[in-house]
């Protein structure tokens, strides 16, 4: 990941966060068992929200400055989901589009795409996602080095 993670909230205390991040770095998947549909085992579900800025700003004027037409946000892991948002007309957040994901390690990618479907800027990160009753909120600031040639 080249972009800078500005903050993460909704997680466990710092020591637990460090342990979970270490698991994510090794590619381990965190799973849980629980009763579901008459006692069948199923993974616990957790919520993820991704917010981003571009060089410290979420101003729609940045879209024209850098030729970004829309954002594609992808969360891939035990389940894959993608959301596409207008750079000018939408808030720069996944909001609740990634709610109810099975626990595990996820690759989260934020990509700014021009009107010709070419990626202009992107970054990605790996993060563990666990059901602790809170939404995991990740704030990312896309930096100059995240721009593609």
Sine and cosine of phi, psi and omega as CSV:
sin_phi,cos_phi,sin_psi,cos_psi,sin_omega,cos_omega
0.00,0.00,0.74,-0.67,0.05,-1.00
-0.99,-0.16,-0.62,0.78,0.01,-1.00
-0.87,0.50,0.38,-0.93,-0.05,-1.00
-0.99,-0.13,0.79,-0.61,0.12,-0.99
-0.97,0.24,0.89,-0.46,-0.04,-1.00
-0.98,0.19,-0.71,0.71,0.04,-1.00
-0.32,-0.95,0.37,-0.93,0.15,-0.99
-0.76,-0.65,0.72,-0.69,0.07,-1.00
-0.70,-0.71,0.26,-0.97,-0.01,-1.00
1.00,0.06,0.20,0.98,0.00,-1.00
-0.98,-0.19,0.00,-1.00,0.05,-1.00
-0.96,0.28,0.10,-1.00,0.05,-1.00
-0.82,0.57,0.25,-0.97,-0.14,-0.99
-0.82,0.58,-0.69,0.72,-0.01,-1.00
-0.88,0.47,-0.66,0.75,0.02,-1.00
-0.92,0.38,-0.62,0.79,0.04,-1.00
-0.87,0.50,-0.71,0.70,0.00,-1.00
-0.87,0.49,-0.67,0.74,0.00,-1.00
-0.91,0.42,-0.67,0.74,0.00,-1.00
-0.92,0.40,-0.64,0.77,0.02,-1.00
-0.91,0.42,-0.60,0.80,0.04,-1.00
-0.89,0.46,-0.65,0.76,0.06,-1.00
-0.88,0.48,-0.70,0.72,0.00,-1.00
-0.89,0.46,-0.61,0.79,-0.03,-1.00
-0.92,0.39,-0.47,0.88,0.00,-1.00
-1.00,0.06,-0.08,1.00,0.00,-1.00
1.00,0.10,0.14,0.99,0.03,-1.00
-0.93,0.36,0.49,-0.87,0.05,-1.00
-0.93,-0.36,0.77,-0.64,0.03,-1.00
-1.00,-0.02,0.84,-0.54,-0.02,-1.00
-0.79,-0.61,0.37,-0.93,0.06,-1.00
-0.68,-0.73,0.40,-0.92,0.06,-1.00
-0.91,-0.42,0.59,-0.81,0.03,-1.00
-0.31,-0.95,0.32,-0.95,0.00,-1.00
-0.94,0.34,0.67,-0.74,0.01,-1.00
-0.41,-0.91,0.75,-0.66,0.08,-1.00
0.79,0.62,0.92,0.40,0.07,-1.00
0.97,0.23,0.43,0.90,0.09,-1.00
0.99,-0.14,-0.10,1.00,0.06,-1.00
-0.89,0.45,0.56,-0.83,0.05,-1.00
-0.98,0.18,0.66,-0.76,0.04,-1.00
-0.52,-0.85,0.44,-0.90,0.02,-1.00
-0.92,0.39,0.52,-0.86,0.12,-0.99
-0.93,0.37,0.46,-0.89,0.00,-1.00
-0.96,-0.28,0.59,-0.80,-0.03,-1.00
-0.70,-0.72,0.26,-0.97,-0.07,-1.00
-0.90,-0.43,0.66,-0.75,-0.01,-1.00
-0.77,-0.64,0.71,-0.70,0.12,-0.99
-0.79,-0.62,0.75,-0.66,0.00,-1.00
-0.90,-0.44,0.81,-0.59,0.08,-1.00
-0.86,-0.52,0.53,-0.85,-0.02,-1.00
-0.57,-0.82,0.36,-0.93,0.12,-0.99
-0.74,-0.67,0.29,-0.96,0.03,-1.00
-0.87,-0.49,0.93,-0.37,-0.05,-1.00
0.80,0.60,0.68,0.73,0.08,-1.00
0.99,0.12,0.08,1.00,-0.07,-1.00
-0.73,-0.68,0.54,-0.84,0.14,-0.99
-0.90,-0.44,0.45,0.89,0.00,-1.00
-0.96,0.28,0.74,-0.67,0.05,-1.00
-0.85,0.52,-0.35,0.94,0.04,-1.00
-0.89,0.45,-0.42,0.91,0.06,-1.00
-0.89,0.46,-0.49,0.87,-0.03,-1.00
-0.87,0.50,-0.78,0.62,0.01,-1.00
-0.92,0.39,-0.63,0.78,-0.01,-1.00
-0.84,0.55,-0.59,0.81,-0.10,-0.99
-0.90,-0.43,0.14,0.99,0.06,-1.00
0.94,0.35,0.49,0.87,-0.01,-1.00
-1.00,-0.05,0.83,-0.57,0.00,-1.00
-1.00,-0.05,-0.65,0.76,-0.05,-1.00
-0.42,-0.91,0.25,-0.97,0.02,-1.00
-0.94,-0.35,0.64,-0.77,0.15,-0.99
-0.88,-0.48,0.84,-0.55,0.00,-1.00
-0.89,-0.45,0.83,-0.56,-0.06,-1.00
-0.84,-0.55,0.77,-0.64,0.15,-0.99
-0.89,-0.46,0.91,-0.41,-0.01,-1.00
-0.81,-0.59,0.72,-0.69,-0.02,-1.00
-0.13,-0.99,-0.73,-0.68,0.07,-1.00
-0.83,0.55,-0.47,0.88,0.11,-0.99
-0.71,-0.71,0.49,-0.87,0.02,-1.00
-0.90,-0.45,0.73,-0.68,0.09,-1.00
-0.68,-0.73,0.54,-0.84,0.00,-1.00
-0.70,-0.72,0.62,-0.79,0.09,-1.00
-0.77,-0.64,0.62,-0.79,0.02,-1.00
-0.85,-0.52,0.78,-0.63,-0.07,-1.00
-0.77,-0.64,0.56,-0.83,0.09,-1.00
-0.92,0.40,0.66,-0.75,0.01,-1.00
-0.93,0.36,-0.58,0.81,-0.06,-1.00
-1.00,-0.04,-0.65,0.76,-0.17,-0.99
-1.00,0.00,-0.20,0.98,-0.06,-1.00
-0.88,-0.47,0.39,-0.92,0.15,-0.99
-0.93,0.36,0.48,-0.87,-0.02,-1.00
-1.00,0.03,0.93,0.36,0.01,-1.00
-0.45,-0.89,0.52,-0.85,0.11,-0.99
-0.98,0.19,-0.18,0.98,-0.03,-1.00
0.75,0.66,-0.83,-0.56,-0.05,-1.00
-0.98,-0.22,0.33,0.94,-0.01,-1.00
-0.92,0.39,-0.35,0.94,-0.01,-1.00
-0.93,-0.37,0.52,0.85,0.06,-1.00
-1.00,0.08,0.53,-0.85,0.04,-1.00
0.97,0.26,0.55,0.84,0.06,-1.00
-1.00,0.07,0.61,-0.79,0.11,-0.99
-0.89,0.46,0.58,-0.81,0.04,-1.00
-0.85,0.52,0.46,-0.89,0.05,-1.00
0.45,-0.89,-0.15,-0.99,0.05,-1.00
-0.99,-0.10,0.76,-0.65,-0.05,-1.00
-0.87,-0.49,0.60,-0.80,0.20,-0.98
-0.99,-0.10,0.86,-0.52,-0.01,-1.00
-0.93,-0.38,0.82,-0.58,-0.02,-1.00
-0.82,-0.57,0.70,-0.71,0.11,-0.99
-0.88,-0.47,0.85,-0.53,-0.05,-1.00
-0.77,-0.64,0.78,-0.62,0.13,-0.99
-1.00,-0.05,0.80,-0.60,-0.11,-0.99
-0.87,-0.50,0.64,-0.77,0.03,-1.00
-0.99,0.10,-0.01,-1.00,-0.08,-1.00
-0.94,0.33,-0.17,0.98,0.05,-1.00
-0.99,-0.17,0.23,0.97,0.01,-1.00
0.92,0.38,0.41,0.91,0.07,-1.00
-0.99,-0.13,0.69,-0.72,0.06,-1.00
-0.94,0.35,0.77,-0.64,0.00,-1.00
-0.98,-0.19,-0.67,0.74,-0.04,-1.00
-0.55,-0.84,0.64,-0.77,0.11,-0.99
-0.38,-0.93,0.34,-0.94,0.07,-1.00
-0.44,-0.90,0.37,-0.93,0.07,-1.00
-0.55,-0.83,0.30,-0.95,0.02,-1.00
-0.46,-0.89,0.36,-0.93,0.09,-1.00
-0.96,-0.27,0.68,-0.74,0.01,-1.00
-0.55,-0.84,0.65,-0.76,0.12,-0.99
-0.98,0.22,0.60,-0.80,0.03,-1.00
-0.82,-0.58,0.88,-0.48,-0.02,-1.00
-0.79,-0.61,0.45,-0.89,0.04,-1.00
-1.00,0.08,0.99,-0.15,0.07,-1.00
-0.88,-0.47,0.28,0.96,0.03,-1.00
1.00,0.08,0.02,1.00,-0.01,-1.00
-0.78,-0.62,0.38,-0.92,0.08,-1.00
-0.99,0.14,0.76,-0.65,0.12,-0.99
-0.98,0.19,0.91,-0.42,-0.01,-1.00
-0.95,-0.30,0.83,-0.55,0.03,-1.00
-0.90,-0.44,0.83,-0.56,0.07,-1.00
-0.96,-0.28,0.84,-0.55,-0.06,-1.00
-0.87,-0.49,0.69,-0.72,0.13,-0.99
-0.94,-0.34,0.92,-0.40,0.06,-1.00
-0.96,0.28,0.78,-0.63,-0.10,-0.99
-0.96,-0.27,0.12,-0.99,0.00,-1.00
-0.83,0.56,-0.63,0.78,-0.03,-1.00
-0.95,0.32,-0.13,0.99,0.06,-1.00
-1.00,0.09,-0.18,0.98,0.03,-1.00
-0.96,0.29,0.64,-0.77,-0.03,-1.00
-1.00,-0.05,0.52,-0.85,-0.03,-1.00
-0.93,0.36,0.00,0.00,0.00,0.00
